[in-house]
Amino acid sequence: MRLLSAFAIGLVFGCGILISGMGNPAKVMNFFDVAGTWDPSLAFVMGGALLVTAIGYRLVFKMDRPAFSSTFSLPTKQDLDVKLIGGSAIFGIGWGMTGFCPGGLVPVLGLGLGEPFLTGAAIVAGMLAARLATRMTIKEQPAGA
C-alpha cells in the first residue's frame, strides 16, 4: 500500500508540474525575468502549492502518527549555516540558468528531450562534487575540532 501511495502522489505531482508549465524551461525563465518578459503565472502555481501544503500539514499533524510510519520524522536543525545558504544560492542560480528545478525535471525526463537529461546529469555531478568536497573538508579538520 505504501508503494502504491507513493506512486499515486508522484503521478499527481508530475501531472501538476506538466499542466502548470513548470516543466517548460522557457516559462520558468520568463518567471525569473522580472525586468524583461516577466510571466507571473508561476507565482499562482507556487502560491497554490503553498496553500495545499499548509492545509495538509495542519491535517496531518492532528494525527497521532503518519499513515505509513510509526512516528513523524521532522528535521531538528534550525540554524542557518554556510552550507545551507551556499547550497540554496547555487540551487537558485542553476534553476535560473537552466529553467529546470529538480522536482520539475523528473516529469520532463519522460518527454525524451535532451536538455532535461543533460541538466539531470549536471545535478548529479554537482551532488557528487559536494559530497567529495564535504568528505575532504572533514578529513582536513584536526581530531577533536
C-alpha positions, 0 to 999 in steps of 0.5 A: 500500500505504501508503494502504491501511495507513493506512486499515486502522489508522484503521478499527481505531482508530475501531472501538476508540474506538466499542466502548470508549465513548470516543466517548460524551461522557457516559462520558468525563465520568463518567471525569473525575468522580472525586468524583461518578459516577466510571466507571473503565472508561476507565482499562482502555481507556487502560491497554490502549492503553498496553500495545499501544503499548509492545509495538509500539514495542519491535517496531518499533524492532528494525527497521532502518527503518519499513515505509513510510519510509526512516528513523524520524522521532522528535521531538528536543525534550525540554524542557518549555516554556510552550507545551507545558504551556499547550497540554496544560492547555487540551487537558485542560480542553476534553476535560473540558468537552466529553467529546470528545478529538480522536482520539475525535471523528473516529469520532463525526463519522460518527454525524451528531450535532451536538455532535461537529461543533460541538466539531470546529469549536471545535478548529479555531478554537482551532488557528487562534487559536494559530497567529495568536497564535504568528505575532504573538508572533514578529513582536513579538520584536526581530531577533536575540532 
